[in-house]
Amino acid sequence: MERKHKYIITAIFCITLITRLVLAFTVPNFTYDSYFHIEQVNHITENGFPQYNDPLSYGGRQLFFLPLFHYTAALFSTVLPIELVAKILPNIFLASLTILVYVISRKISKNETASLFAASIAGLLPIIFTTNTFSPETLFLPLMFVAIYSFLNIDKKNSLYIYMISFLLLSILHPATFLLITGFGIYSLLSFVEGKKIRRAETELILSSIFFYIWVQFLFFKNVLLKEGISFVWQNIPPQIILEYFPLLSIPEAVILVSAIPFLAGIFVVYTSLFKTKNKKTFFLISLVISTTLLSWLRLIPSRLSLSFLGVTLAILFALFYKDIIEYLTRTKFPSLKRVFLVFVVILIGITMIFPAVTTALNQETPMHTDIEAFIWIERNTESNGGILALIEEGHIVSYYSKRRNMMDTNFALVNEIEEKFKDLSSVFTSSFETHVLDILDKNNIQYIILTSRAQQKYEMEEFRFLSDDCFELVYNKNAKVYKKLCTVTIE
């Protein structure tokens, strides 16, 4: 790598990181699910272990999750406040994708300019510009591409060790590592169909990866697997909201989220690689594209994560597209068009990616400060054994800020009668019948209900429809409202 290229890729990384951090500190608070992970990091920092027995979630239950991300963040939180760690660390992880995409693109394209463009695209992908998300996915993506790069260089001894370490870490980081396992299967199938021999080292590595992954997942999720069976894959998500986690995206929607440039370039490269050039290294990347598309279509991994991985993979394939176009222009009578094409690509990336990326960051769904103040008020002014009813996405905020039992949150695994619980919670926000709501609150041992700004906007109301002065007291009234239950339903 020439020195100027080192400077350029360093500049791309720094610009990406600085932009992400500016937006992260501009947007208030974190995304809703982030508060669960922040709470787990705090628990590890204080006790050394994750909180697998949570007394506040659903009024008390056992949790199942892989802990690597939380331990990693806890390590940094020993020297920095968790709020800073949660803002900075995920953005460093995702900004590092620019460097990883660059080295992988250079490996398969042998073209520096193409690789730099690929890195720029990876840094600006709208789907991963959620700068206020603190979740394992932010570490999963870069670690996944470390494993991919080392697999592509498996003939080198150091790369073998890097792959083994990265795959081990992936297996205790996120169940979506199954995406890589599926990619290996499709890669083997494509190689067989095209008569490409898979090296013995690759075969041994693929088989050992499969067995190790299965063993780790069974170790952590044995109880969930035994109780829920194959439905474990869908995380016991209530049917009423399963489309929020696995939406049926149209092609135009997918193109917007991953950007038109890498999407169209990826289609071109997939076609030429499968039917013309048949490059083995490209086969592996195409296998990952196919596995991502397949698993997303089958709703085996969340759509947002699959699109994020797909977008980064397509950014790598863009390097091959750019290289092919430049080689074609070189063979024409107008080789000077290469410079025109370079400028055109720069302008196109700027127009189609910068604005959507910034818009995605500014439009993240995060709680308002006034809502956070209400949850903090609850912690300071209510009984410690009180149960709180809030929106399902606000359940983790109830646990984190209010330190009270929530009725529901987004950790659904192994929760009994999850569909009925969700129906009951929704009824509180939509019902006009006081006795019906009181029955739900009594059944779930709830003493307080909170109507946040988000809930008011979601259900288009300024106060609950069932309220009466006899049974509900307004104890907090700012932008958010908190009501205390005064009555119970008695059956004579």
WOKAPE-V574845 format. One record per pair of residues at least 24 apart in sequence whose C-alpha atoms are under 7 Angstrom apart, sorted by the first residue. I is the first residue (numbers start at 1). GAP is how many residues later the second one is. If there is no record, write none. Layout:
I/GAP ; I/GAP
This chain:
9/90 ; 9/107 ; 12/108 ; 13/82 ; 13/83 ; 13/85 ; 13/86 ; 16/79 ; 16/107 ; 17/74 ; 17/75 ; 17/78 ; 20/71 ; 20/111 ; 21/67 ; 21/70 ; 23/108 ; 23/338 ; 24/63 ; 24/107 ; 24/108 ; 27/335 ; 29/337 ; 29/338 ; 30/102 ; 30/103 ; 30/336 ; 31/101 ; 31/102 ; 31/334 ; 31/335 ; 32/334 ; 32/361 ; 32/362 ; 33/363 ; 34/99 ; 34/100 ; 34/101 ; 35/361 ; 35/362 ; 35/365 ; 36/360 ; 37/33 ; 37/97 ; 37/98 ; 39/361 ; 40/30 ; 41/29 ; 41/30 ; 41/32 ; 41/33 ; 44/27 ; 44/30 ; 45/29 ; 56/343 ; 56/348 ; 56/349 ; 56/350 ; 57/348 ; 57/349 ; 57/351 ; 57/352 ; 58/347 ; 58/348 ; 58/349 ; 58/350 ; 59/346 ; 59/347 ; 59/348 ; 64/157 ; 66/106 ; 66/107 ; 66/108 ; 67/105 ; 67/106 ; 68/104 ; 68/105 ; 69/67 ; 69/70 ; 69/104 ; 86/48 ; 87/45 ; 90/44 ; 90/48 ; 90/49 ; 91/40 ; 93/45 ; 93/46 ; 93/49 ; 94/44 ; 94/48 ; 95/28 ; 96/46 ; 97/25 ; 97/26 ; 97/45 ; 98/24 ; 98/25 ; 100/45 ; 100/46 ; 101/215 ; 104/45 ; 105/211 ; 105/214 ; 108/173 ; 109/210 ; 109/211 ; 109/214 ; 111/212 ; 114/205 ; 114/208 ; 114/209 ; 115/204 ; 118/197 ; 118/198 ; 118/200 ; 118/201 ; 121/194 ; 122/190 ; 122/193 ; 124/229 ; 124/230 ; 124/233 ; 125/133 ; 125/134 ; 125/186 ; 125/228 ; 125/232 ; 126/131 ; 126/132 ; 126/227 ; 126/230 ; 126/231 ; 126/234 ; 127/130 ; 127/131 ; 127/181 ; 128/180 ; 129/228 ; 129/231 ; 129/232 ; 130/230 ; 130/231 ; 130/234 ; 131/230 ; 136/37 ; 136/38 ; 140/30 ; 140/33 ; 140/34 ; 141/168 ; 143/27 ; 152/129 ; 171/42 ; 171/45 ; 176/125 ; 179/112 ; 179/113 ; 180/108 ; 181/29 ; 182/109 ; 183/104 ; 183/105 ; 183/108 ; 186/101 ; 187/96 ; 187/97 ; 187/100 ; 224/190 ; 233/67 ; 234/66 ; 235/177 ; 235/178 ; 236/176 ; 236/177 ; 237/175 ; 238/180 ; 238/181 ; 238/184 ; 239/180 ; 245/57 ; 245/58 ; 246/53 ; 246/56 ; 246/57 ; 247/56 ; 258/49 ; 258/53 ; 259/93 ; 259/94 ; 262/52 ; 262/53 ; 262/56 ; 263/51 ; 265/53 ; 265/56 ; 266/48 ; 266/51 ; 266/52 ; 269/48 ; 269/51 ; 269/52 ; 289/24 ; 370/109 ; 370/110 ; 371/81 ; 371/82 ; 371/109 ; 374/106 ; 375/26 ; 375/27 ; 376/25 ; 376/26 ; 378/24 ; 379/24 ; 386/60 ; 386/61 ; 387/58 ; 387/59 ; 387/60 ; 387/61 ; 388/58 ; 388/59 ; 388/60 ; 388/61 ; 389/57 ; 389/59 ; 389/60 ; 389/61 ; 390/59 ; 390/60 ; 391/64 ; 407/37 ; 429/35 ; 431/34 ; 431/35 ; 432/33 ; 432/34 ; 433/33 ; 434/32 ; 434/33 ; 435/54 ; 438/50 ; 438/51 ; 439/50 ; 442/46 ; 447/37 ; 447/38 ; 448/34 ; 448/35 ; 448/36 ; 448/37 ; 449/33 ; 449/34 ; 449/35 ; 450/31 ; 450/32 ; 450/33 ; 451/29 ; 451/30 ; 451/31 ; 452/28 ; 452/29 ; 453/26 ; 453/27
